[in-house]
Amino acid sequence: MMAAMTVKTVVDDIADGGAGIKVFTLVDPDRWELPPFKPGAHIDVHLANGLIRTYSLCNDPTDNKRYVLAVKREADGRGGSIYLHDEIKRGGVIGVSLPRGGVPLPSHLTGFAFIAGGIGVTPFLSVAAHLRRIGRNDFVLHVISRGPPPLADMLAPLLQSGHVVIHDTWAGPRPDIVQLVGRPLADALIACCGPVSMIDAFEQASCDWPAVHVHVERFVAPPLPVDPQARAYVLALARSGQEIAVAAGESMLLDVPASCCGGICGACKVEWLQGEPVHRDRALSPAERERSLLVCVAGSASERLVLDL
Amino acid sequence: MPLRPKLAMLYERERNNAMLDIVTPESDAAASMWSGVVRHLHITPRAFLPMREMRELTLVAGKGIEGDRYMVGREEGFYSPKPEEGRQITLFEFETLIALKRDHDIDLGVDEHRRNVTTVGVPLTHLVGKQFWLGETLLEATRLSIPCRHIEEITGKSIFDPLINRSGLNCKILQGGIVRVGDVVRSMQ
């Protein structure tokens, strides 16, 4: 298996974020700088029980030796937040992915409005820290919460500076998303992160806005290789008798040593026996391709591809 | 065709080329009298982490660079599961960074190519199989470095293709010592 390697981190601190939230601070074991991230980016957290969960980074990207995550314990969730809350202790080791995504903040825009539902505030904490550091004060963060807002300590400086509006739906009416979004502006950006229903309402309310000025923060999967011709197929291993279903565009998940992962070094060359491989490599000669393929980039044009493994 | 007969054929053709009569052993020797300079030094302790610029590096013969992810005994690099002597130290031409900008409009920083030593004026691609001095240390080049998708993932820049055949040099350390920015890199000839 070409297993995903992860960035090794250590849990340096676990703080109470209120409202069933824990704030985890992850650092490199040697306090080295961590891979950089953009304001509002997120990472995958690889847990020892095999679960992989995605969380936004809450800290300023220039705070480059820490990843700060706020995790709400979802008792009815799929188990990731429960594991983090109940099993992860200070000093524990956690593998994480490289940071992905982020909220686009073009410098020519003159205003930013962010709408967050509950724990959906996390990416905007990072964005707000970034904007304040670069001297941009032309933003407002609407936090919609049932009861007191989450992460009160992290929100406090933004409340003090007048950048945050709290909408407590227990104490008052639910705000009108249409009103928060407002009329389309050519020089402003609006962004939303929260429950699906809120994102749906936001997308509807912002449909008249220029698309480049609207951002919805979703936890997107890493981009797959783009190949419109790719198809799903069954990989059969002749020697072991194993059969593996390979989804369209996915690489062969085989226990073969790979190196460049781009089809030039030849480290993952294997022989194929039946089927119609799609090679995509730049290393094998036409004669070699008659018998071999490179696992890291090859696909299949036939429904079934048999390898000599 | 195996490499050696191929090379032998190439040399034979060279010998038969009358235009090359002007090439003498002395002129060939002069052509290999290059020297260059260490422009930047970088290490990182683990896969994926940013490279950190250093003023000097400590090279240990047969092992690697102190503090780097491929140092024997540490082995926390992306390719550590595939150990080879040539991972002890890696070099990269500063000129390639200029070419990337010139030919592909790609700005690649000296800390982004993820090799340990950035050189100026050193024909790295000519040195495979040869020994050369890096400051007070002696290296032997084992192979050309190969670009990998891993570096695109880290940098977010499409540099795999432009770096084919100029992605640097893998070397083993024959004689250790301290290497500093500004040190001379010179051939053994």
Contacts between the chains, C-beta under 8 A, distances in Angstrom:
chain1	res1	chain2	res2	distance
A	5	B	47	5.9
A	5	B	48	7.5
A	5	B	78	6.2
A	6	B	48	7.9
A	7	B	46	7.7
A	7	B	47	7.6
A	7	B	48	4.6
A	7	B	49	7.2
A	8	B	46	5.9
A	8	B	76	7.5
A	28	B	45	7.7
A	28	B	46	7.0
A	28	B	49	6.3
A	29	B	46	7.9
A	30	B	45	5.4
A	30	B	46	8.0
A	32	B	44	7.0
A	32	B	45	5.7
A	32	B	46	7.2
A	32	B	49	5.2
A	32	B	50	7.7
A	32	B	52	7.2
A	33	B	49	6.7
A	33	B	50	4.7
A	33	B	52	7.1
A	34	B	49	6.8
A	34	B	50	7.7
A	35	B	48	5.4
A	35	B	49	6.6
A	35	B	50	6.5
A	35	B	154	6.7
A	36	B	50	6.9
A	64	B	50	7.9
A	98	B	48	6.3
A	98	B	153	6.2
A	98	B	154	6.6
A	257	B	81	7.9
A	257	B	82	6.3
A	259	B	79	6.9
A	259	B	82	6.4
A	259	B	146	7.0
A	259	B	148	6.7
A	260	B	146	5.2
A	260	B	147	6.7
A	260	B	148	4.5
A	260	B	149	6.8
A	261	B	148	6.1
A	261	B	149	4.2
A	261	B	150	6.9
A	262	B	147	7.0
A	262	B	148	6.5
A	262	B	149	4.8
A	262	B	160	5.2
A	264	B	146	6.5
A	264	B	147	7.6
A	264	B	164	6.4
A	265	B	146	4.8
A	265	B	148	7.9
A	267	B	82	7.6
